[in-house]
Amino acid sequence: MKLSLALSGLFSTSFLWYKELSLNVEVRRNEENTLKHQIDADSYLLHLDMTQYGISTVQKSRSLQTMISNWVQRGYTVSPIGFDSHPVGTSVCLNKRWTRLVVGVTGYNPDQENSSIRDGKIEIYHFVNSQWDLVQTIFGASGTIEGSKGISVSITPKGDYIAVLNGGDSITTENGGYNIAGAGSFSVYKRNATTGIFSLLGSTISEEESGDGSFDFFSPGRGINISKDGKRVALGNPGYGYSKEAAASDEAYGKAYVYEYKSVNSAWNILFNTSGWENSQVGSVVSISADGKRVAVKGGDGEIKVFEEDSALNWNEASVPLINASPSGPEGVALSTNGKRTTLSDSTLNFYIGGTYVYDKVGPDWVLNANTPLMGLGRNEYGDQCGAYGGVAISANGTK
């Protein structure tokens, strides 16, 4: 599948469902001709490459009958190791081939007697022999910028890079001597092809001090996104702009970043950042395209802005801002690779049934796709709340 799936929410367990595909293909061959066939799992089309006397022709969409049955659970239900009183599955992500699963366990606490400890952790599973095997656990550290590890996770399609957003903890600043809860960070881990172990790539990126009396700590939003090659990461800092004198107030402008890894100095460097306006808390939700050249950023008032990198490596707004009609604003955003399509989730839609909007870029404007919103179901008193916690993903080509 050409879909890098990222879901987030508050689940006590994690599980994966997929559609069973049943198809019958009959291929006949004579002595003089050869025939090759390939099934496209995205479109369910049979691609036939028929070579006859050295002349190759490709015949697409050749009457292939498919029968899609019910969704079937893949492997057993994953329940990250921890204490019953601590939430698990704050975020999950899955690689393209469904073989590697990452679960963020933000509330993990190794010391039940001290409820203030929030180490957090991520657990990495590999699908082997039709089951999910836990192959590695990476722990956070309460009281540091790596506390509450795993508030959001993102994996590359091949499953070789994992980006992790850490909620942080109460950090004491050197100038001012006060605590700010939620000073977080992000980390990226790269898999060693020989050992299979994920190790920190570069260093963990933490808070920065502007020197103008404000403390620009990472106050994590609802998501972190990593590009296809693992070299670019987008994340938001909606707490940017709190002043020392009003650290607990609601005066955050917010900020969104794109970081790029440079092997020359083995470090993550800011490639692009954008600030919001008073109380906008920009960066509560972000999304980066697969090629890392476009980023969608949400402001606190529900406005979505899309920025893209040009040939001169400058970042500019790619369109007019997208204003969603929902009174609460969208909770999640995802962007196709070419930046021509974006999808927004809103769990409050239609009395909390929830749904997903799809917008297409037409000239400089965003136009709501006529076939959306895609709605959840009202299966309980408060509906499905489809799309809650920023849970929305889109395929690279924007068709799924």
C-alpha positions as CSV (number, residue, x, y, z in Angstrom):
1,M,0.0,0.0,0.0
2,K,1.2,3.5,-0.7
3,L,-0.1,4.7,2.7
4,S,2.0,5.6,5.7
5,L,-0.5,5.4,8.5
6,A,-0.3,7.5,11.6
7,L,-3.0,7.4,14.1
8,S,-3.3,9.0,17.5
9,G,-5.8,8.8,20.3
10,L,-6.2,7.5,23.8
11,F,-6.4,3.7,23.6
12,S,-5.8,1.1,26.3
13,T,-4.5,-1.3,23.7
14,S,-3.3,-1.1,20.1
15,F,-4.5,-3.2,17.2
16,L,-4.3,-3.3,13.4
17,W,-7.0,-4.1,10.9
18,Y,-6.6,-4.6,7.2
19,K,-8.9,-5.5,4.3
20,E,-8.7,-9.0,3.0
21,L,-8.3,-9.1,-0.8
22,S,-9.5,-12.2,-2.6
23,L,-8.9,-12.4,-6.3
24,N,-8.6,-15.1,-9.0
25,V,-6.3,-14.5,-11.9
26,E,-6.0,-17.0,-14.8
27,V,-3.0,-16.5,-17.0
28,R,-2.5,-18.5,-20.2
29,R,0.7,-18.8,-22.1
30,N,1.7,-20.3,-25.4
31,E,5.1,-21.4,-26.6
32,E,5.9,-18.2,-28.6
33,N,4.6,-15.5,-26.2
34,T,5.5,-14.5,-22.7
35,L,3.4,-12.7,-20.2
36,K,4.2,-10.9,-17.0
37,H,1.6,-9.7,-14.5
38,Q,1.7,-7.4,-11.5
39,I,-1.1,-6.5,-9.2
40,D,-1.3,-2.9,-8.0
41,A,-2.4,-3.1,-4.4
42,D,-3.5,0.6,-4.4
43,S,-5.9,0.5,-7.4
44,Y,-6.6,-3.3,-7.5
45,L,-5.8,-3.2,-11.2
46,L,-3.9,-6.0,-13.0
47,H,-1.0,-4.7,-15.1
48,L,-0.2,-7.0,-18.0
49,D,3.1,-6.8,-19.8
50,M,2.7,-9.0,-22.9
51,T,5.9,-9.5,-25.0
52,Q,5.3,-10.9,-28.4
53,Y,8.2,-11.4,-30.8
54,G,10.3,-8.8,-28.9
55,I,7.5,-6.2,-28.9
56,S,6.4,-5.2,-25.4
57,T,3.0,-3.7,-24.8
58,V,1.4,-2.8,-21.4
59,Q,-2.3,-3.3,-21.0
60,K,-3.8,-1.7,-17.9
61,S,-7.1,-2.1,-16.2
62,R,-7.7,-5.4,-17.7
63,S,-11.1,-6.6,-16.3
64,L,-9.8,-7.8,-12.9
65,Q,-12.4,-8.9,-10.5
66,T,-11.8,-8.3,-6.9
67,M,-13.8,-9.1,-3.8
68,I,-13.0,-7.2,-0.7
69,S,-14.3,-8.8,2.4
70,N,-14.4,-7.6,6.0
71,W,-11.6,-6.0,7.9
72,V,-9.4,-8.6,9.7
73,Q,-7.2,-8.1,12.6
74,R,-3.5,-8.5,11.9
75,G,-1.8,-10.4,14.7
76,Y,-2.8,-10.2,18.3
77,T,-3.8,-7.0,20.2
78,V,-0.8,-5.2,21.5
79,S,-0.9,-4.1,25.1
80,P,2.4,-2.3,26.0
81,I,4.0,-3.4,29.2
82,G,3.2,-1.1,32.1
83,F,0.9,-0.6,35.0
84,D,-2.8,-0.8,34.6
85,S,-3.2,2.8,35.9
86,H,-1.1,4.3,33.2
87,P,-2.5,5.2,29.7
88,V,-1.0,3.3,26.8
89,G,-1.3,3.9,23.1
90,T,-1.2,7.7,23.2
91,S,0.1,7.4,19.6
92,V,0.8,4.7,17.1
93,C,2.4,4.5,13.7
94,L,2.9,1.8,11.1
95,N,5.3,1.4,8.2
96,K,4.3,0.9,4.6
97,R,4.5,-2.9,4.6
98,W,2.6,-3.3,7.9
99,T,5.6,-5.0,9.4
100,R,6.8,-2.5,12.0
101,L,4.6,-0.9,14.6
102,V,5.6,1.9,17.1
103,V,3.5,2.7,20.1
104,G,4.0,5.7,22.3
105,V,3.3,5.2,26.0
106,T,3.5,8.7,27.4
107,G,2.2,7.9,30.9
108,Y,4.6,5.0,31.6
109,N,5.7,5.2,35.3
110,P,8.2,2.7,36.6
111,D,7.5,3.8,40.2
112,Q,3.9,3.3,41.3
113,E,4.6,4.9,44.6
114,N,5.4,8.3,43.0
115,S,2.5,9.4,40.8
116,S,4.4,12.5,39.6
117,I,6.9,10.4,37.6
118,R,6.2,10.3,33.9
119,D,9.1,8.7,32.1
120,G,7.1,7.6,29.1
121,K,8.5,5.2,26.5
122,I,8.1,3.9,23.0
123,E,7.8,0.3,22.1
124,I,8.8,-1.1,18.7
125,Y,7.1,-4.2,17.4
126,H,8.0,-6.4,14.4
127,F,5.5,-8.7,12.7
128,V,6.9,-12.2,12.7
129,N,5.2,-15.5,12.3
130,S,1.8,-13.8,12.1
131,Q,2.3,-12.1,15.5
132,W,3.7,-8.8,16.8
133,D,7.0,-9.3,18.7
134,L,8.3,-6.6,20.9
135,V,11.9,-6.0,19.7
136,Q,13.0,-2.8,21.4
137,T,11.9,-0.3,24.1
138,I,13.2,3.2,24.4
139,F,12.6,4.9,27.7
140,G,12.2,8.6,28.6
141,A,13.3,10.2,31.8
142,S,11.0,12.0,34.1
143,G,12.2,15.5,35.2
144,T,14.0,16.1,32.0
145,I,13.2,17.2,28.5
146,E,12.7,13.6,27.6
147,G,10.0,13.0,30.1
148,S,6.5,11.8,28.9
149,K,8.2,10.2,25.9
150,G,6.0,9.2,23.0
151,I,3.3,11.8,23.0
152,S,3.4,11.5,19.3
153,V,5.4,9.1,17.0
154,S,6.0,9.0,13.2
155,I,7.8,6.3,11.1
156,T,9.1,6.4,7.5
157,P,7.5,4.2,4.9
158,K,10.4,1.7,5.0
159,G,10.4,1.7,8.8
160,D,14.0,2.7,9.2
161,Y,13.5,6.1,10.9
162,I,11.3,7.0,13.9
163,A,10.5,10.5,15.1
164,V,9.3,10.9,18.6
165,L,7.8,13.9,20.3
166,N,8.4,14.1,24.1
167,G,6.0,15.9,26.4
168,G,8.8,16.9,28.7
169,D,8.4,17.8,32.4
170,S,8.7,20.7,34.7
171,I,12.0,22.3,33.7
172,T,13.8,24.9,35.9
173,T,15.4,27.6,33.9
174,E,18.8,29.0,34.6
175,N,17.7,32.6,34.4
176,G,14.5,33.3,36.4
177,G,14.5,30.2,38.4
178,Y,10.9,29.2,37.7
179,N,9.4,26.0,36.4
180,I,7.5,25.6,33.2
181,A,5.5,22.4,32.8
182,G,5.5,20.8,29.4
183,A,9.0,21.8,28.2
184,G,9.4,19.1,25.7
185,S,11.7,17.9,22.9
186,F,11.9,15.6,19.9
187,S,14.2,12.7,19.0
188,V,14.8,10.8,15.8
189,Y,16.0,7.2,15.9
190,K,17.7,5.3,13.0
191,R,17.7,1.6,12.5
192,N,21.0,-0.3,12.1
193,A,20.6,-2.5,9.1
194,T,22.9,-5.2,10.6
195,T,21.7,-5.3,14.3
196,G,18.1,-4.1,13.8
197,I,18.6,-1.7,16.8
198,F,17.3,1.8,16.7
199,S,19.8,4.4,17.9
200,L,19.5,8.2,18.4
201,L,20.3,10.2,15.2
202,G,22.1,13.4,16.2
203,S,20.9,14.7,19.5
204,T,17.5,15.3,21.2
205,I,16.4,18.8,20.4
206,S,15.1,20.7,23.4
207,E,14.0,24.2,24.4
208,E,15.7,27.3,23.2
209,E,16.0,30.7,24.9
210,S,15.5,33.8,22.8
211,G,17.4,36.2,25.1
212,D,14.6,38.7,25.0
213,G,12.9,37.7,28.2
214,S,10.8,34.9,26.8
215,F,11.5,31.3,27.1
216,D,10.7,29.5,23.8
217,F,10.3,25.9,25.1
218,F,8.8,23.1,23.1
219,S,5.2,22.8,24.1
220,P,4.3,19.8,22.0
221,G,1.2,19.9,19.7
222,R,-0.7,16.8,18.6
223,G,1.8,15.5,16.1
224,I,5.2,15.1,14.7
225,N,5.8,14.2,11.0
226,I,8.9,12.8,9.4
227,S,9.7,12.8,5.7
228,K,10.0,9.7,3.5
229,D,13.9,9.7,3.7
230,G,14.0,10.4,7.4
231,K,16.0,13.6,7.0
232,R,13.3,16.2,7.6
233,V,10.9,16.6,10.6
234,A,8.0,19.0,11.1
235,L,6.6,19.8,14.5
236,G,4.8,22.5,16.3
237,N,5.5,24.5,19.4
238,P,2.2,26.1,20.3
239,G,3.6,27.4,23.6
240,Y,6.2,29.6,21.9
241,G,6.2,33.2,23.2
242,Y,5.3,32.8,26.9
243,S,7.0,35.6,28.8
244,K,8.7,35.0,32.1
245,E,6.3,37.3,33.8
246,A,3.2,35.5,32.4
247,A,4.4,31.9,32.1
248,A,1.0,30.5,33.1
249,S,-1.1,32.8,31.0
250,D,-2.6,32.2,27.6
251,E,-0.5,34.5,25.6
252,A,1.3,32.0,23.4
253,Y,1.9,32.9,19.8
254,G,3.0,29.5,18.8
255,K,5.5,28.4,16.2
256,A,6.0,25.6,13.7
257,Y,9.3,24.2,12.5
258,V,10.9,22.1,9.8
259,Y,14.2,20.6,10.9
260,E,16.7,18.9,8.6
261,Y,19.5,16.5,9.5
262,K,22.9,17.2,8.3
263,S,25.4,14.4,8.3
264,V,28.3,16.8,8.0
265,N,27.9,18.0,11.6
266,S,25.6,15.1,12.8
267,A,23.0,17.6,13.9
268,W,19.4,18.7,13.4
269,N,19.2,22.3,12.1
270,I,16.2,24.6,11.7
271,L,15.3,24.7,8.0
272,F,12.2,26.8,8.3
273,N,10.0,28.2,11.1
274,T,6.9,30.4,11.2
275,S,5.4,32.3,14.2
276,G,1.8,32.9,14.9
277,W,0.0,35.9,16.4
278,E,-1.2,36.6,19.9
279,N,-3.1,33.7,21.4
280,S,-3.1,31.8,18.1
281,Q,-0.9,28.9,19.4
282,V,0.3,28.1,15.9
283,G,1.7,24.6,15.5
284,S,-0.8,22.7,17.6
285,V,-1.1,20.4,14.5
286,V,1.5,20.1,11.6
287,S,2.0,17.8,8.6
288,I,4.9,17.4,6.2
289,S,4.7,16.0,2.7
290,A,6.6,12.8,1.9
291,D,9.3,14.7,0.1
292,G,9.7,17.1,3.0
293,K,9.3,20.2,0.8
294,R,5.8,21.2,2.0
295,V,4.3,21.6,5.4
296,A,0.8,22.4,6.6
297,V,0.4,24.3,9.9
298,K,-2.7,24.8,12.0
299,G,-3.3,27.9,14.1
300,G,-5.4,28.0,17.2
301,D,-8.4,29.6,15.4
302,G,-8.6,26.7,12.9
303,E,-6.7,28.4,10.1
304,I,-4.4,26.1,8.0
305,K,-1.4,27.5,6.1
306,V,0.6,25.5,3.7
307,F,4.3,26.5,3.0
308,E,6.6,25.1,0.4
309,E,10.2,25.2,-0.5
310,D,11.1,26.7,-3.9
311,S,14.1,26.0,-6.1
312,A,16.1,28.7,-4.3
313,L,15.5,26.9,-1.0
314,N,13.2,29.6,0.3
315,W,9.9,28.8,2.0
316,N,6.8,30.7,1.0
317,E,3.1,30.3,1.5
318,A,1.8,28.0,-1.2
319,S,-1.8,29.2,-1.1
320,V,-4.3,31.4,0.6
321,P,-5.0,30.2,4.2
322,L,-7.6,27.4,4.5
323,I,-10.4,28.4,6.8
324,N,-12.4,25.5,8.1
325,A,-16.0,26.2,9.0
326,S,-16.0,24.1,12.2
327,P,-16.4,26.3,15.3
328,S,-13.7,24.3,17.1
329,G,-11.4,24.2,14.1
330,P,-9.8,21.0,12.7
331,E,-8.0,18.7,15.1
332,G,-5.8,17.0,12.6
333,V,-4.3,17.8,9.2
334,A,-2.5,15.7,6.6
335,L,-0.9,16.7,3.3
336,S,-0.3,14.9,0.0
337,T,3.2,14.9,-1.5
338,N,2.5,17.5,-4.2
339,G,0.7,19.8,-1.8
340,K,-2.4,19.8,-4.0
341,R,-4.7,18.0,-1.5
342,T,-5.1,18.3,2.2
343,T,-7.4,16.5,4.7
344,L,-8.7,17.8,8.0
345,S,-10.4,15.9,10.8
346,D,-13.1,17.3,13.2
347,S,-14.5,15.1,15.9
348,T,-17.2,17.6,16.8
349,L,-18.9,17.5,13.4
350,N,-22.6,16.7,13.5
351,F,-23.0,16.3,17.2
352,Y,-19.7,14.5,17.8
353,I,-20.2,11.9,15.1
354,G,-17.0,13.4,13.6
355,G,-15.7,13.4,10.1
356,T,-12.9,14.3,7.7
357,Y,-12.9,17.1,5.1
358,V,-10.8,16.9,1.9
359,Y,-9.7,20.1,0.2
360,D,-8.2,20.4,-3.3
361,K,-6.0,23.3,-4.3
362,V,-7.4,25.2,-7.3
363,G,-5.2,28.1,-8.2
364,P,-4.3,29.9,-5.0
365,D,-7.5,28.7,-3.3
366,W,-8.7,25.6,-1.4
367,V,-11.9,24.1,-2.6
368,L,-13.9,21.6,-0.5
369,N,-14.1,18.2,-2.3
370,A,-17.8,17.6,-3.2
371,N,-17.6,14.0,-1.8
372,T,-16.7,15.1,1.7
373,P,-17.0,15.3,4.7
374,L,-16.5,11.6,5.2
375,M,-18.5,10.9,8.3
376,G,-18.1,8.6,11.3
377,L,-21.1,6.7,12.8
378,G,-23.4,7.6,15.6
379,R,-22.9,4.2,17.3
380,N,-23.1,5.5,20.9
381,E,-24.6,8.4,22.8
382,Y,-21.8,10.8,21.9
383,G,-21.0,9.5,18.4
384,D,-17.7,8.1,17.1
385,Q,-15.9,11.4,17.4
386,C,-14.2,10.4,14.2
387,G,-10.8,12.2,13.8
388,A,-10.3,13.0,17.4
389,Y,-6.8,13.7,18.7
390,G,-5.6,14.6,15.2
391,G,-6.1,11.1,13.9
392,V,-6.1,11.5,10.1
393,A,-3.7,10.4,7.4
394,I,-3.5,10.7,3.6
395,S,-1.6,8.6,1.0
396,A,1.3,10.2,-0.8
397,N,-0.7,10.6,-4.0
398,G,-3.8,11.9,-2.1
399,T,-6.2,9.3,-3.4
400,K,-6.7,7.5,0.0
